Amino acid sequence: MIRDAKASDIAAITAIYNDVISTTNAIYREDAVDESERLVWFEDKKKHGYPVIVADVDGLVVGYGVFGSFRFGEGYNHTVEHSVHVASDFRGQGIGKKILEDLIERARLQNHLVMIAAIDSTNTQSIGLHAAYGFVESARMPRVAKKHGNFLDLVLMQLML
């Protein structure tokens, strides 16, 4: 079930986020965060009218998704950037697809025109998933980030909503 996240989901969201930080290059940061940081993030998204959603399997939060501002400034108000993360034990089961589908629909309902995905170039599964939903690569940015001593390339993909 995909549903709106609640403050009581922050512990699970934080655990998923920190696992993604420590085991993948999907998030370009190295240090784990605590629940208070994720709660501030959650409240900021809600304050600005952006969705934070979770995938709930029998009462267990196994993934989450969100979108928000792409860049600062009113000229970008029609464009959003999203994130989808799934707990490691639940990847490959279609949960990310369901979260992405829901985020796309919510962006359309909010009258956004463009949705951006920023994906590490080695994450071919995510690139393939986004391509399957109509996202097209719009930029490939070599060596824009560094994690665990390695320079990383970022792929930007966009969907015209």
N, C-alpha and C positions, 0 to 999 in steps of 0.2 A: 504494500500500500504506500502510495506517495501522499504525504501530507505536509502542511505547514509545520515548521519546526517550532518548538516551545523552548523557553529558557531551561526547562528540565532536561532537554536533549543536549545541552552544551557539553556535558561530560563525555558523551558518546561521540559527538562531533569533534571534540578536542582529541580524543583517542585516535580517531581515524586520521585526522589532520597530522598528528605527530607521527603516526605509523608511515604515512605517505612521505613525510619529511625524511625519516630515517632510512626508508627502504627503496625510494625511487628518486628520480629527478623531476617529478611532476610539479614540485614546489621548490622554487629557487631560494631556499633558505636552509641553514644547517642546524639551527637550534630549535629545540622543542618549545612549545608555548604552554602556558598554564590556562586553566579554565577562565580566569578573570580576563585574560586578553581576548579569548574567544567570545566571552559574554559582551565585552565592549564592542567587538566586531559585529556580533549579532544585533545588538541594540542599534548600532549605527545603520546597518542595512534596513532594519525595520523602520527607523525614523525617516529614512529617505524614500520609503515606499518600495524597497526592493525585496523580493522574496528570498527566504531561506527555507528550503524544503528538505525533508528526510525521506528515505526509503525505510519503512518499518515492516519487519518480518516477525510476526507473532510477538509484538511488543519490543523487539530489539531493533535499535537504529543501526542499519548496516551500510548506509551511504547517505550522502547529502549533496545538495546542489544549491547554487546561489548565482545571482547576477547583480551587477552594479555598474557604476559609471565606468566608461572606457577611459576617458581622460577628463581632466578638469576643464570647465568652461561650458557655457550654455550652447555653444556651437556643436557640442557632442551629445546633447540631450537625447537625440534619437538613436544613439548607439550604446549598447551595453556589452560588457565582457562577462563571461560566465566561468564557473568552475564546477566540476563534478568529481567527487571522490567516493570510492567504495571501499569498505573494509576488506582487507586482503583475503579473508576466508570466503568472501562472497563475490569476488571478481569472476568474470566469465559466465555469469548466470543471467545476463540481460538487465541487471539492476541499473547500471549506468545508462543504458538506452532509455529506460523508463524515466529516469531523472532528467535526462537531456530532453526528451519529448515534452515533459511537463514544463521545463524552463522555456523552451521555444514557444509553447502555447501561451504561457504567462507574458512573455515579452511581446507577443503579438497583441494580446489583450490590453497591454499597457501602451500600445501604439508605437513601440520602438520599430525602427526600420532596419537596423543592422545588429547582428549578434556576432561578437568576436570570441574566438577561442585562441588562447596562447598556449602552445604545446611544445614540450621539449622535443627536439628533432628525432631523438631515439625512441620516442613513444609511438611506434608505428600502429599499435592497436588503437590509440586515441585518434590519431590522424585518420585511420581507416573508418572508425566509427563516425567521426564528424563528416567525412566525405560521403558516407552512406546517407547522411541527413541533408546533403546539399551544400555543405560548407566547402568553400574553395580556398586554396592557398593563395594568400595575398602578399605575403612577405616571408622571407627566410633570413634571419638575422644571425650571422655567425658570431660566436664568441661574445655574446652580450652578457653572459652570466658566468659565475664561477662557483662550483660546489665541490667539496672534498678535493680541492686542488685541480680540478678539471674544468676547462672552459667548455661552455655549453652553447648550443645553437638553438634559437627559438624560432618556431614556426607560427605565424599568425594565419588563421583561417577565418573566413567570414561567411555569414549566411545573410542573404537579403531576405528580410522577413515580409 
